[in-house]
């Protein structure tokens, strides 16, 4: 039977989604929990490989099980077995051709910036605390310029972590080439001290959202003009864009199939 899980997690204490030797990861913890419950050793596939410190509100995983366990029972058993920082929101049977990664049509990420002088401790793990003055209108103008199909090489990571990310021709995040389509890209001020960036697209390169946010912050601080985003895209060089925003502010918000 093919299964679909929807999970939420606090990524702070995990080395990302993808299982890695000597590191605690979300995929590794989920696989271990499934084995303890069913006795079956497998590797659940996720909709995307969130990096170390990145959170998820609705990560999706799929896998096949031989054990004839009812969905409600598996749901309860997983939440009893998994660490408290990982919760299964739903567990259901899926069609035989469903694959959490290959079936993805679009994903939405959210990045949260906290702007007050002092960040409350209970928020510190989930926001980028940044009390510099930011012009949100300028940031919004810059964000709008990445909507559409573009080569996002300037916003792709160039660090050694890329060697651990296996190329999958069916995976919109790791397929060869850096052209991706962004459906929406916008900033909102949700509270007086909280600025939220949301972006939806058909695939995202390694660190792409965090690199976009770092560059939009440059626009908000008047270090670059909003329209400079067009030139940064055209340069196809990571050095043309801004710094990488910290992982703690980033959430995988939803996955569309």
C-alpha positions in Angstrom: 0.0 0.0 0.0 1.3 3.5 -0.9 1.1 6.0 1.9 1.1 9.8 2.1 2.0 11.7 5.3 1.8 15.4 5.9 4.2 16.5 8.6 5.2 19.7 10.5 8.5 20.1 12.2 10.8 22.5 14.0 14.0 22.1 12.0 16.3 23.8 14.5 17.9 20.7 16.0 18.0 18.7 12.8 20.5 18.6 9.9 17.8 19.1 7.3 15.4 16.6 5.8 17.8 14.2 3.9 19.3 11.3 5.8 23.1 11.6 6.3 25.6 9.5 8.2 26.4 10.8 11.7 23.6 13.5 11.6 20.1 13.6 13.0 17.7 14.4 10.1 13.9 14.5 9.7 14.0 11.7 7.1 16.1 9.5 9.3 13.9 10.0 12.3 10.8 9.2 10.3 12.3 6.1 8.8 13.4 4.9 12.2 9.9 5.5 13.6 8.2 3.6 10.8 10.6 0.7 11.3 10.0 0.6 15.1 6.2 0.5 14.5 6.0 -1.9 11.5 9.4 -3.7 11.4 9.8 -2.6 7.8 13.0 -0.7 6.8 12.4 1.9 4.1 13.3 5.4 3.1 10.3 7.8 3.0 10.5 10.3 0.1 9.9 14.0 0.9 8.4 16.7 -1.3 11.7 18.6 -0.9 15.0 18.5 1.0 14.7 21.3 3.5 18.2 22.3 4.8 19.5 22.3 8.4 17.5 24.7 10.6 14.6 25.1 8.1 11.1 24.4 9.4 8.0 22.9 7.7 4.3 23.5 8.3 3.2 20.9 5.7 6.0 18.7 4.4 4.7 15.7 2.5 6.3 12.2 2.5 5.4 9.0 0.7 6.4 5.4 1.0 5.1 1.8 0.6 4.2 -0.5 3.4 3.4 -4.2 3.5 1.9 -4.1 7.0 -2.0 -3.8 6.9 -2.2 -1.0 9.4 -5.2 1.4 9.5 -4.3 5.0 8.8 -5.6 6.3 12.2 -3.4 3.7 14.0 -0.3 4.6 12.0 -1.0 8.3 12.6 -1.2 7.8 16.4 1.7 5.5 16.6 4.0 7.8 14.7 3.3 10.7 16.9 3.9 8.6 20.0 7.3 7.4 18.5 8.7 10.5 16.8 10.5 13.3 18.7 8.2 16.2 19.8 9.7 18.5 17.2 8.2 16.3 14.5 4.4 15.9 14.2 2.4 13.9 11.7 -0.6 16.0 10.7 -2.2 13.3 8.6 -1.6 9.8 7.4 -3.6 8.4 4.5 -3.5 5.8 1.7 -2.4 7.2 -1.7 -2.8 6.1 -5.3 -0.1 3.7 -6.5 1.4 6.4 -8.7 1.7 9.1 -6.1 5.2 10.2 -5.2 5.8 13.0 -2.7 8.6 14.5 -4.8 7.9 13.5 -8.4 4.2 14.5 -8.2 4.7 18.0 -7.0 3.2 20.8 -9.0 4.2 23.7 -6.9 5.6 24.6 -3.4 5.1 27.7 -1.2 7.8 28.9 1.1 7.5 31.6 3.8 10.3 33.6 5.3 9.7 35.6 8.5 11.6 38.7 9.6 11.1 40.2 13.1 11.9 43.9 13.4 11.5 44.9 17.0 14.6 45.9 19.0 14.4 42.8 21.2 13.2 39.4 19.8 11.2 37.4 22.4 13.0 34.1 23.2 9.9 32.1 22.1 10.2 33.5 18.6 14.0 33.5 18.2 14.1 30.0 16.6 11.5 30.9 14.0 12.4 34.4 12.7 15.3 36.4 11.4 15.6 39.1 14.1 16.6 42.2 12.2 15.9 45.6 13.7 17.5 47.6 10.8 15.0 50.0 9.2 13.5 48.3 6.1 11.5 49.9 3.3 8.9 47.2 2.7 7.7 49.0 -0.5 11.1 48.8 -2.0 11.4 45.1 -1.0 8.0 44.4 -2.6 9.1 46.1 -5.8 12.2 43.9 -5.9 10.2 40.7 -5.1 7.8 41.3 -7.9 10.6 41.2 -10.5 11.3 37.5 -9.9 7.8 36.4 -10.9 7.8 34.4 -14.1 10.3 32.0 -15.7 14.0 33.0 -15.0 17.4 31.5 -14.8 18.1 31.7 -11.0 21.8 30.9 -11.1 22.5 34.2 -9.2 20.4 32.9 -6.3 21.7 29.3 -6.2 24.1 28.1 -3.5 27.7 27.6 -4.5 28.7 25.9 -1.2 30.0 22.3 -0.7 26.6 21.1 0.6 25.6 20.8 -3.0 27.6 17.6 -3.3 25.2 15.9 -0.9 22.2 16.7 -3.1 21.6 13.9 -5.6 20.5 15.0 -9.0 17.0 13.6 -9.8 15.7 14.3 -13.3 12.1 14.1 -12.0 12.7 16.4 -9.0 11.9 20.0 -9.8 14.4 21.2 -7.1 17.4 19.3 -8.3 16.9 18.7 -12.1 19.8 20.0 -14.2 19.7 23.7 -15.2 18.7 26.7 -13.0 15.5 27.8 -14.8 12.5 27.9 -12.5 9.0 29.5 -12.7 7.8 31.7 -9.8 4.1 32.2 -9.6 4.0 34.7 -6.8 6.5 36.6 -4.7 5.4 39.2 -2.2 6.1 40.8 1.2 3.4 41.6 3.8 3.6 43.2 7.2 1.4 40.9 9.3 2.0 42.6 12.6 3.8 45.8 13.6 7.0 43.9 14.1 6.7 41.0 11.7 7.4 41.1 8.0 6.6 37.9 6.0 7.8 37.0 2.5 5.9 34.3 0.6 6.9 32.7 -2.7 5.3 30.0 -4.7 7.0 28.2 -7.6 7.4 25.0 -9.5 10.9 24.3 -8.0 13.6 26.0 -5.9 17.4 25.7 -6.1 19.5 25.1 -3.0 19.3 28.2 -0.7 17.4 30.0 -3.4 14.7 31.5 -1.2 17.2 32.5 1.5 19.4 34.2 -1.2 16.4 36.0 -2.6 15.5 37.3 0.9 19.0 38.5 1.6 19.0 40.4 -1.7 15.5 41.9 -1.1 16.8 43.1 2.3 19.6 44.9 0.5 16.8 46.7 -1.5 14.9 47.5 1.7 18.1 49.0 3.2 18.7 51.1 0.0 21.9 49.2 -0.7 20.6 48.4 -4.2 17.7 49.7 -6.2 14.6 47.4 -6.6 15.1 47.3 -10.4 18.6 46.0 -9.9 17.1 42.5 -9.5 16.7 42.3 -13.2 20.4 42.8 -13.8 21.3 40.4 -11.0 19.2 37.7 -12.7 20.9 38.4 -16.0 24.4 38.1 -14.6 23.9 34.5 -13.6 26.5 34.8 -10.9 26.1 34.2 -7.2 28.4 37.0 -6.4 26.0 39.5 -8.0 23.2 38.8 -5.4 23.0 39.5 -1.6 23.9 37.5 1.4 22.1 34.3 2.4 19.4 34.9 5.0 19.6 32.6 8.1 17.8 29.3 7.9 15.7 29.8 11.1 13.3 32.2 9.4 12.3 29.8 6.6 9.3 27.5 6.5 8.1 25.1 3.8 4.5 26.3 4.0 2.6 24.0 1.6 2.9 21.6 -1.3 0.5 21.4 -4.3 -0.2 18.3 -6.3 
